[in-house]
Amino acid sequence: MSDAQKREVWQRWKEGQSLSEIGRALGKVPGSIHGVVKANGGFVPAERTRAKTVLSLAEREEISRGLARNESFRTIAVRLERAPSTVSREVGRHGGQAKYRAAVADERAWDSARRPKSCLLQRNWALRDMVADKLAADWSPQQIWGWLVDRFGREDGMYVSHETIYRSLFIQARGVLKKELIAHLRGRRTMRRSKKATTAGQARGQIRDAISIRERPAEAADRAVPGHWEGDLITGAKNSHIATLVERHSRYVMLVRVPGKDAVSVVNALTEHVHGGRGDAPPRGEGDR
């Protein structure tokens, strides 16, 4: 997923859209959207910006052109109004004069600039243990925050907001609070949701354009006439799925492994199975097998 797509994911998530809605808008499966959102605990990440003192892509391109003209580091530095040592270190870090490429160097510098900031719970073990004990006793983060303020005040380093507690729980990469403590939260959620998020108007758990089973013919309902089939889908561990077809009169069963639980995957797998001769329907009037 590109950086632009990830920004759109977070924008839509902030607006309260569901994982399925975001997936449909971007042409991605909900699982891939969940992976992006879950990695940051559902908290919208702050937009990254470059420090004014670092080299820009335009400056790196100027360095690359200067190297192609066999110019010295000092000559390039004068033109950029930078110290010669800045140009020398830049070229040395990214392949030397022969292999230096501006775009590659800029991308590497942008990636290496990530500096995970430690939160208060990482720096103060006494506070961390105190918060963990209260969570294990089924206190909510808001209750813990209020209790800390009443007992220690806001100025002695023993104060932490409820949002910091939620972040430390939902973003496990921080390595502060154990994942098992999430089970003590009253909301039972594993990541932060937008305040605008709502399930109102969403047809969750419903089949689109579904035809009620009550509309089936009478001969199918009483199992009197052979040739009527009913299907179902069984979901197992590790995202595995098996489609079932049962002939209502004879109880003949076909089991077909399908690659996914979406309608297209199921229909294609069943069609191939039946037409491939591996699941011929039983002769009419034949008894149970």
C-alpha positions in Angstrom: 0.0 0.0 0.0 1.4 3.4 -1.0 1.9 6.3 1.3 -0.9 8.1 -0.4 -3.2 5.2 0.2 -2.2 4.9 3.8 -3.0 8.6 4.3 -6.4 8.1 2.7 -7.0 5.1 5.0 -6.3 7.2 8.1 -8.4 10.1 6.8 -11.4 7.8 6.2 -10.8 6.0 9.6 -10.8 9.4 11.3 -14.1 10.2 9.6 -15.6 7.1 11.2 -15.8 4.7 8.2 -15.6 1.0 8.8 -12.8 -1.3 7.6 -15.1 -2.7 4.9 -16.1 0.8 3.7 -12.4 1.9 3.4 -11.5 -1.4 1.7 -14.2 -0.9 -1.0 -13.1 2.7 -1.6 -9.5 1.7 -2.1 -10.1 -1.6 -3.8 -8.4 -3.5 -0.9 -9.6 -6.4 1.2 -10.7 -5.4 4.8 -7.8 -7.5 6.2 -5.2 -5.3 4.6 -6.9 -2.2 6.0 -7.1 -3.7 9.4 -3.3 -4.4 9.3 -2.5 -0.7 8.7 -4.9 0.5 11.4 -4.1 -2.1 14.0 -0.4 -1.5 13.8 -1.0 2.0 15.4 -3.8 0.8 17.7 -6.4 2.8 15.7 -4.8 6.1 16.7 -4.3 8.4 13.7 -0.5 9.0 13.4 0.8 12.5 13.4 1.8 13.7 10.0 5.5 13.5 9.5 7.4 16.6 8.5 11.1 17.3 7.6 13.3 19.4 9.8 14.4 22.6 8.1 18.1 21.8 8.7 18.1 18.4 6.8 19.0 18.2 3.1 16.0 18.3 0.8 15.4 16.2 -2.3 16.3 19.2 -4.5 19.6 19.6 -2.7 20.4 15.9 -3.1 19.7 16.2 -6.8 22.1 19.1 -7.0 24.7 17.0 -5.2 24.1 14.1 -7.7 24.5 16.5 -10.7 27.7 18.0 -9.2 29.2 14.5 -8.7 28.4 13.7 -12.3 30.4 16.8 -13.3 33.3 15.6 -11.1 33.0 18.7 -8.9 34.6 18.7 -5.5 32.5 18.6 -2.3 33.6 22.1 -1.4 32.3 23.5 -4.8 29.0 21.7 -4.4 28.7 22.9 -0.8 29.3 26.5 -1.7 26.5 26.4 -4.3 24.1 24.8 -1.7 25.3 27.2 1.0 26.1 24.1 3.1 29.3 23.0 5.0 31.6 20.8 2.9 31.4 18.2 5.7 27.6 18.0 5.2 28.0 17.1 1.6 30.9 14.7 2.3 28.9 12.8 5.0 25.8 12.7 2.8 27.7 11.1 -0.1 29.6 8.7 2.2 26.4 7.5 3.8 24.7 6.6 0.5 27.1 4.7 -1.6 30.0 7.1 -2.3 30.6 9.2 -5.4 30.2 6.3 -7.8 26.9 5.0 -6.5 25.2 8.1 -5.1 21.6 8.5 -6.3 19.5 11.4 -5.0 16.1 9.7 -4.9 17.5 6.6 -3.2 19.4 8.7 -0.7 16.3 10.8 0.1 14.2 7.8 0.7 16.7 6.1 3.0 17.1 9.3 4.9 13.4 9.7 5.3 13.0 6.1 6.6 16.0 6.3 9.0 14.6 9.5 10.5 11.9 7.6 12.3 12.6 8.0 16.0 10.1 6.2 18.3 9.5 8.4 21.3 9.3 6.8 24.7 6.3 7.6 26.7 6.1 8.4 30.4 5.1 4.8 31.3 8.3 3.5 29.6 10.5 5.9 31.6 8.8 5.5 35.0 8.6 1.9 36.0 6.9 2.6 39.3 4.1 4.5 37.6 3.8 1.7 35.0 3.5 -1.0 37.6 0.9 1.0 39.5 -1.2 1.5 36.3 -0.9 -2.2 35.4 -2.1 -3.2 38.9 -5.1 -0.9 38.7 -6.0 -2.2 35.2 -5.7 -5.8 36.5 -8.2 -4.8 39.2 -10.7 -3.7 36.5 -10.2 0.0 36.9 -10.8 2.0 33.8 -8.1 4.3 32.4 -10.3 7.3 33.4 -10.5 6.1 37.0 -6.7 5.5 37.1 -6.1 9.0 35.8 -8.4 10.6 38.4 -6.9 8.5 41.2 -3.3 9.5 40.2 -4.3 13.2 40.1 -5.9 13.0 43.6 -3.1 11.1 45.2 0.0 12.6 43.5 -1.0 15.7 41.8 0.1 16.8 38.3 3.6 18.0 39.0 5.6 15.1 40.6 6.0 12.8 37.6 3.3 10.3 38.8 0.6 11.6 36.5 -0.4 10.1 33.2 -3.5 10.7 31.1 -6.0 8.1 30.2 -5.2 8.5 26.5 -1.6 7.5 27.2 -2.8 4.4 29.0 -5.0 3.5 26.0 -2.1 4.1 23.6 0.2 1.9 25.6 -2.5 -0.9 25.6 -3.5 -0.7 22.0 -0.1 -0.1 20.5 1.8 -3.2 21.6 4.9 -2.1 19.8 5.6 0.2 22.7 6.2 -2.8 24.9 4.9 -1.0 28.0 1.6 -2.7 29.2 0.9 -6.4 28.6 -1.7 -7.3 25.9 -3.6 -9.4 28.5 -4.6 -6.2 30.3 -6.9 -5.2 27.4 -9.3 -7.9 28.5 -9.9 -5.8 31.7 -11.2 -2.8 29.7 -14.9 -2.4 29.7 -15.3 -1.6 26.1 -13.6 -4.9 25.0 -12.1 -3.1 22.0 -8.5 -3.8 20.8 -8.0 -0.5 19.1 -9.2 3.1 19.2 -12.3 4.1 17.1 -13.2 7.5 15.9 -15.9 9.4 17.8 -17.8 9.6 14.5 -17.8 5.9 13.9 -21.3 4.3 13.9 -22.9 1.2 12.7 -26.2 2.9 12.1 -27.5 2.3 8.5 -24.9 -0.5 7.9 -26.3 -3.8 6.9 -23.9 -5.8 9.0 -24.4 -9.5 9.2 -27.0 -9.3 6.4 -26.8 -10.7 2.8 -27.4 -8.1 0.1 -30.5 -8.6 -2.0 -31.2 -11.8 0.0 -34.2 -14.0 -0.8 -35.9 -15.4 2.3 -35.9 -19.1 2.8 -39.6 -18.9 3.3 -40.0 -18.2 -0.4 -38.7 -21.6 -1.5 -41.2 -24.0 -3.2 -43.2 -26.4 -1.1 -41.6 -29.5 -2.7 -38.2 -28.2 -1.5 -39.5 -27.5 2.0 -40.9 -31.0 2.6 -38.0 -32.8 0.9 -40.4 -34.8 -1.3 -38.8 -34.2 -4.7 -35.1 -34.9 -5.4 -32.9 -32.3 -7.0 -33.2 -29.4 -4.5 -29.8 -28.4 -3.0 -29.0 -26.1 -0.1 -25.5 -24.7 0.6 -23.6 -23.4 3.6 -20.1 -22.2 4.4 -17.9 -23.5 7.2 -15.1 -21.3 8.5 -12.1 -22.8 10.2 -8.8 -21.9 11.7 -6.2 -19.9 9.8 -8.7 -18.3 7.5 -9.8 -21.7 6.0 -13.2 -22.2 4.5 -15.3 -25.2 3.3 -18.5 -24.9 1.2 -21.2 -27.5 1.7 -24.0 -28.6 -0.7 -26.7 -30.9 0.6 -29.3 -32.6 -1.6 -32.4 -32.2 0.5 -34.1 -35.4 -0.6 -31.3 -37.9 -0.4 -29.1 -36.0 2.2 -26.1 -36.4 -0.2 -23.4 -34.1 0.8 -20.6 -32.4 -1.1 -17.7 -30.7 0.7 -15.6 -28.2 -1.3 -12.6 -26.3 -0.1 -12.8 -22.7 -1.1 -10.0 -20.0 -1.1 -12.1 -17.3 0.4 -15.5 -16.7 1.9 -16.6 -14.0 -0.7 -19.4 -14.9 -3.0 -17.2 -15.0 -6.2 -14.8 -17.5 -4.6 -17.5 -19.8 -3.3 -19.5 -19.8 -6.5 -16.5 -20.4 -8.7 -15.3 -23.3 -6.5 -18.7 -25.0 -6.4 -19.2 -24.6 -10.2 -15.8 -26.1 -10.9 -16.4 -29.0 -8.5 -19.8 -29.9 -9.9 -18.8 -29.5 -13.6 -15.5 -31.3 -13.0 -17.4 -34.5 -12.4 -16.2 -34.8 -8.8 -19.6 -34.0 -7.3 -22.3 -35.5 -9.6 -25.7 -35.3 -8.1 -27.2 -38.7 -7.0 -29.7 -40.4 -9.3 -33.3 -39.3 -8.6 -35.0 -41.5 -6.0 -31.8 -42.8 -4.6 -31.8 -43.2 -0.8 -29.4 -41.8 1.8 -25.7 -42.5 1.4 
